[in-house]
Amino acid sequence: MITENKIKIYAKYGGDEDYFSRSGTAEEKQAIVGNEWYEIQNIIQDLNLIKNKVASDEYEHKAREDWHIETKALQLLEDLILRGVTL
């Protein structure tokens, strides 16, 4: 499950997994495990497609069903994207 804390960690490192691997604290590395980094990247890609109106309604519906993300975490991601923060 993608949480608000995981999004904050991801944003702190600008989505750069190598930077996170080199500089992340042990606590941060325990927070984001397995393929969660890639799940966040995929959600960001989907949100950008939706925001830019290049995704069909069907695609958006399916994507939102597939995401394993808390509501607060999704709101944070959407806010970051709307503000133009590079992730």
N, CA, C and O atoms as a DFTB+ gen file, in Angstrom:
348 C
 N C O
     1  1       0.841      -1.177       0.000
     2  2       0.000       0.000       0.000
     3  2       0.887       1.241       0.000
     4  3       1.790       1.373       0.826
     5  1       0.622       2.133      -0.923
     6  2       1.364       3.384      -1.008
     7  2       0.729       4.374      -0.019
     8  3      -0.471       4.646      -0.067
     9  1       1.561       4.894       0.863
    10  2       1.085       5.809       1.900
    11  2       1.598       7.223       1.652
    12  3       2.458       7.445       0.799
    13  1       1.061       8.165       2.403
    14  2       1.499       9.550       2.297
    15  2       2.984       9.672       2.633
    16  3       3.707      10.429       1.984
    17  1       3.438       8.934       3.637
    18  2       4.854       8.963       4.018
    19  2       5.745       8.485       2.867
    20  3       6.807       9.061       2.631
    21  1       5.330       7.457       2.164
    22  2       6.118       6.940       1.037
    23  2       6.195       7.961      -0.092
    24  3       7.227       8.089      -0.750
    25  1       5.102       8.687      -0.315
    26  2       5.103       9.733      -1.343
    27  2       6.060      10.851      -0.942
    28  3       6.787      11.381      -1.783
    29  1       6.062      11.206       0.329
    30  2       6.963      12.258       0.803
    31  2       8.423      11.843       0.630
    32  3       9.260      12.658       0.241
    33  1       8.726      10.585       0.917
    34  2      10.092      10.087       0.726
    35  2      10.447      10.117      -0.758
    36  3      11.525      10.579      -1.133
    37  1       9.539       9.626      -1.600
    38  2       9.760       9.622      -3.045
    39  2      10.027      11.042      -3.551
    40  3      10.948      11.264      -4.337
    41  1       9.217      11.998      -3.095
    42  2       9.365      13.388      -3.524
    43  2      10.674      13.996      -3.011
    44  3      11.309      14.790      -3.704
    45  1      11.067      13.619      -1.801
    46  2      12.310      14.134      -1.226
    47  2      13.504      13.835      -2.130
    48  3      14.431      14.638      -2.230
    49  1      13.475      12.680      -2.785
    50  2      14.566      12.265      -3.666
    51  2      14.251      12.529      -5.136
    52  3      14.954      12.049      -6.025
    53  1      13.189      13.294      -5.386
    54  2      12.855      13.686      -6.755
    55  2      12.582      12.516      -7.669
    56  3      12.745      12.627      -8.884
    57  1      12.164      11.385      -7.100
    58  2      11.898      10.203      -7.903
    59  2      13.150       9.488      -8.383
    60  3      13.060       8.543      -9.168
    61  1      14.314       9.924      -7.924
    62  2      15.590       9.349      -8.355
    63  2      15.948       8.168      -7.449
    64  3      16.418       8.352      -6.326
    65  1      15.721       6.985      -7.944
    66  2      15.944       5.774      -7.148
    67  2      17.417       5.591      -6.769
    68  3      17.716       5.128      -5.669
    69  1      18.332       5.946      -7.665
    70  2      19.759       5.826      -7.346
    71  2      20.141       6.752      -6.193
    72  3      20.858       6.355      -5.275
    73  1      19.655       7.982      -6.255
    74  2      19.917       8.946      -5.180
    75  2      19.347       8.420      -3.862
    76  3      19.994       8.506      -2.818
    77  1      18.142       7.881      -3.919
    78  2      17.512       7.297      -2.737
    79  2      18.352       6.131      -2.204
    80  3      18.555       6.012      -0.996
    81  1      18.831       5.286      -3.092
    82  2      19.642       4.127      -2.678
    83  2      20.933       4.548      -1.992
    84  3      21.369       3.920      -1.028
    85  1      21.542       5.622      -2.502
    86  2      22.801       6.095      -1.931
    87  2      22.612       6.924      -0.673
    88  3      23.411       6.829       0.259
    89  1      21.564       7.737      -0.636
    90  2      21.451       8.736       0.420
    91  2      20.309       8.513       1.405
    92  3      20.255       9.168       2.447
    93  1      19.400       7.600       1.088
    94  2      18.260       7.380       1.970
    95  2      18.674       6.820       3.323
    96  3      19.635       6.058       3.425
    97  1      17.940       7.203       4.355
    98  2      18.215       6.662       5.683
    99  2      17.722       5.223       5.760
   100  3      16.933       4.779       4.925
   101  1      18.186       4.514       6.749
   102  2      17.739       3.131       6.949
   103  2      16.227       3.090       7.151
   104  3      15.548       2.189       6.658
   105  1      15.712       4.073       7.878
   106  2      14.263       4.134       8.128
   107  2      13.486       4.346       6.828
   108  3      12.447       3.721       6.615
   109  1      13.991       5.231       5.955
   110  2      13.339       5.475       4.669
   111  2      13.378       4.222       3.791
   112  3      12.403       3.890       3.117
   113  1      14.514       3.541       3.811
   114  2      14.645       2.325       2.996
   115  2      13.756       1.204       3.494
   116  3      13.349       0.348       2.709
   117  1      13.447       1.189       4.779
   118  2      12.519       0.198       5.323
   119  2      11.082       0.556       4.968
   120  3      10.220      -0.319       4.889
   121  1      10.825       1.847       4.753
   122  2       9.469       2.303       4.456
   123  2       9.039       1.931       3.035
   124  3       7.901       1.516       2.817
   125  1       9.946       2.078       2.078
   126  2       9.639       1.768       0.678
   127  2      10.318       0.458       0.329
   128  3      11.544       0.384       0.247
   129  1       9.520      -0.567       0.124
   130  2      10.071      -1.904      -0.100
   131  2       9.543      -2.502      -1.406
   132  3       8.549      -2.048      -1.972
   133  1      10.243      -3.528      -1.851
   134  2       9.807      -4.263      -3.041
   135  2       9.691      -3.353      -4.243
   136  3      10.605      -2.585      -4.545
   137  1       8.569      -3.443      -4.923
   138  2       8.380      -2.671      -6.152
   139  2       7.584      -1.383      -5.920
   140  3       7.045      -0.814      -6.870
   141  1       7.505      -0.923      -4.681
   142  2       6.707       0.270      -4.385
   143  2       7.235       1.516      -5.095
   144  3       6.446       2.373      -5.495
   145  1       8.549       1.632      -5.259
   146  2       9.116       2.780      -5.974
   147  2       8.535       2.830      -7.383
   148  3       8.154       3.896      -7.867
   149  1       8.469       1.659      -8.046
   150  2       7.945       1.583      -9.409
   151  2       6.431       1.785      -9.435
   152  3       5.900       2.350     -10.391
   153  1       5.737       1.332      -8.401
   154  2       4.299       1.575      -8.316
   155  2       4.025       3.074      -8.270
   156  3       3.111       3.563      -8.935
   157  1       4.812       3.798      -7.489
   158  2       4.647       5.257      -7.403
   159  2       4.915       5.881      -8.770
   160  3       4.159       6.747      -9.212
   161  1       5.975       5.453      -9.440
   162  2       6.276       5.969     -10.781
   163  2       5.118       5.724     -11.737
   164  3       4.752       6.607     -12.513
   165  1       4.544       4.536     -11.685
   166  2       3.430       4.202     -12.578
   167  2       2.205       5.053     -12.283
   168  3       1.520       5.493     -13.206
   169  1       1.924       5.290     -11.012
   170  2       0.786       6.136     -10.651
   171  2       1.013       7.558     -11.163
   172  3       0.093       8.189     -11.684
   173  1       2.241       8.058     -11.014
   174  2       2.570       9.401     -11.504
   175  2       2.375       9.473     -13.018
   176  3       1.811      10.444     -13.522
   177  1       2.830       8.464     -13.743
   178  2       2.644       8.442     -15.200
   179  2       1.162       8.462     -15.545
   180  3       0.731       9.209     -16.423
   181  1       0.387       7.641     -14.853
   182  2      -1.058       7.609     -15.107
   183  2      -1.703       8.955     -14.793
   184  3      -2.522       9.448     -15.568
   185  1      -1.338       9.547     -13.664
   186  2      -1.908      10.841     -13.292
   187  2      -1.572      11.915     -14.328
   188  3      -2.407      12.767     -14.630
   189  1      -0.364      11.878     -14.868
   190  2       0.010      12.845     -15.906
   191  2      -0.808      12.633     -17.175
   192  3      -1.221      13.602     -17.811
   193  1      -1.044      11.393     -17.547
   194  2      -1.885      11.109     -18.717
   195  2      -3.304      11.622     -18.487
   196  3      -3.913      12.214     -19.378
   197  1      -3.816      11.390     -17.296
   198  2      -5.174      11.831     -16.963
   199  2      -5.243      13.364     -16.936
   200  3      -6.163      13.958     -17.499
   201  1      -4.271      13.995     -16.283
   202  2      -4.229      15.459     -16.176
   203  2      -4.162      16.110     -17.546
   204  3      -4.804      17.132     -17.789
   205  1      -3.385      15.516     -18.438
   206  2      -3.206      16.074     -19.782
   207  2      -4.286      15.634     -20.767
   208  3      -4.210      15.920     -21.962
   209  1      -5.279      14.940     -20.251
   210  2      -6.452      14.511     -21.036
   211  2      -6.089      13.644     -22.241
   212  3      -6.722      13.735     -23.292
   213  1      -5.063      12.800     -22.081
   214  2      -4.706      11.873     -23.158
   215  2      -5.100      10.441     -22.799
   216  3      -4.882       9.520     -23.586
   217  1      -5.675      10.255     -21.623
   218  2      -6.149       8.931     -21.211
   219  2      -7.662       8.882     -21.388
   220  3      -8.368       9.842     -21.082
   221  1      -8.141       7.762     -21.881
   222  2      -9.587       7.596     -22.022
   223  2     -10.219       7.430     -20.644
   224  3      -9.531       7.144     -19.665
   225  1     -11.527       7.611     -20.581
   226  2     -12.250       7.403     -19.323
   227  2     -12.082       5.971     -18.842
   228  3     -11.950       5.719     -17.644
   229  1     -12.088       5.042     -19.779
   230  2     -11.918       3.626     -19.441
   231  2     -10.533       3.376     -18.837
   232  3     -10.402       2.660     -17.844
   233  1      -9.513       3.967     -19.438
   234  2      -8.147       3.823     -18.926
   235  2      -8.053       4.399     -17.518
   236  3      -7.481       3.776     -16.624
   237  1      -8.612       5.581     -17.324
   238  2      -8.563       6.222     -16.008
   239  2      -9.262       5.355     -14.961
   240  3      -8.743       5.157     -13.863
   241  1     -10.423       4.848     -15.304
   242  2     -11.169       4.009     -14.362
   243  2     -10.370       2.759     -13.990
   244  3     -10.267       2.413     -12.813
   245  1      -9.810       2.089     -14.988
   246  2      -9.025       0.872     -14.735
   247  2      -7.787       1.192     -13.910
   248  3      -7.458       0.465     -12.972
   249  1      -7.096       2.279     -14.256
   250  2      -5.884       2.659     -13.531
   251  2      -6.208       2.903     -12.062
   252  3      -5.519       2.396     -11.176
   253  1      -7.256       3.680     -11.807
   254  2      -7.622       3.995     -10.424
   255  2      -8.003       2.737      -9.640
   256  3      -7.757       2.656      -8.436
   257  1      -8.591       1.777     -10.308
   258  2      -8.919       0.499      -9.642
   259  2      -7.661      -0.284      -9.283
   260  3      -7.627      -0.982      -8.269
   261  1      -6.631      -0.167     -10.114
   262  2      -5.408      -0.951      -9.924
   263  2      -4.456      -0.358      -8.890
   264  3      -3.603      -1.068      -8.356
   265  1      -4.592       0.934      -8.602
   266  2      -3.678       1.578      -7.675
   267  2      -3.914       1.084      -6.258
   268  3      -5.057       0.945      -5.822
   269  1      -2.843       0.822      -5.548
   270  2      -2.894       0.458      -4.133
   271  2      -2.324       1.635      -3.355
   272  3      -1.174       1.617      -2.917
   273  1      -3.167       2.670      -3.192
   274  2      -2.695       3.926      -2.615
   275  2      -3.759       4.498      -1.687
   276  3      -4.950       4.481      -1.996
   277  1      -3.306       5.005      -0.545
   278  2      -4.212       5.659       0.386
   279  2      -4.731       6.959      -0.223
   280  3      -4.060       7.585      -1.042
   281  1      -5.926       7.352       0.185
   282  2      -6.540       8.567      -0.339
   283  2      -5.665       9.794      -0.099
   284  3      -5.488      10.604      -1.009
   285  1      -5.115       9.950       1.107
   286  2      -4.264      11.106       1.403
   287  2      -3.011      11.106       0.528
   288  3      -2.554      12.164       0.093
   289  1      -2.465       9.938       0.276
   290  2      -1.265       9.834      -0.563
   291  2      -1.596      10.237      -1.997
   292  3      -0.809      10.926      -2.646
   293  1      -2.750       9.813      -2.491
   294  2      -3.164      10.172      -3.845
   295  2      -3.396      11.676      -3.939
   296  3      -3.002      12.301      -4.924
   297  1      -4.024      12.259      -2.935
   298  2      -4.250      13.704      -2.931
   299  2      -2.928      14.465      -2.941
   300  3      -2.793      15.472      -3.635
   301  1      -1.967      13.991      -2.183
   302  2      -0.647      14.625      -2.159
   303  2       0.013      14.548      -3.534
   304  3       0.550      15.542      -4.021
   305  1      -0.025      13.375      -4.158
   306  2       0.566      13.220      -5.494
   307  2      -0.109      14.148      -6.496
   308  3       0.563      14.832      -7.268
   309  1      -1.431      14.169      -6.481
   310  2      -2.164      15.026      -7.417
   311  2      -1.801      16.493      -7.196
   312  3      -1.626      17.243      -8.156
   313  1      -1.689      16.899      -5.940
   314  2      -1.307      18.278      -5.622
   315  2       0.099      18.592      -6.144
   316  3       0.320      19.648      -6.737
   317  1       1.034      17.687      -5.927
   318  2       2.405      17.904      -6.402
   319  2       2.435      18.043      -7.927
   320  3       3.133      18.900      -8.468
   321  1       1.687      17.209      -8.593
   322  2       1.659      17.246     -10.067
   323  2       1.018      18.542     -10.546
   324  3       1.515      19.173     -11.479
   325  1      -0.077      18.941      -9.917
   326  2      -0.747      20.194     -10.320
   327  2       0.154      21.406     -10.114
   328  3       0.094      22.368     -10.881
   329  1       0.991      21.359      -9.076
   330  2       1.910      22.469      -8.818
   331  2       3.145      22.405      -9.697
   332  3       3.987      23.302      -9.654
   333  1       3.259      21.353     -10.492
   334  2       4.379      21.234     -11.418
   335  2       5.661      20.734     -10.791
   336  3       6.742      20.914     -11.353
   337  1       5.551      20.102      -9.623
   338  2       6.738      19.554      -8.968
   339  2       7.242      18.373      -9.792
   340  3       6.475      17.468     -10.121
   341  1       8.504      18.383     -10.117
   342  2       9.096      17.285     -10.883
   343  2       9.345      16.095      -9.978
   344  3      10.071      16.192      -8.989
   345  1       8.743      14.984     -10.322
   346  2       8.917      13.757      -9.537
   347  2       9.542      12.679     -10.395
   348  3       9.771      11.567      -9.919
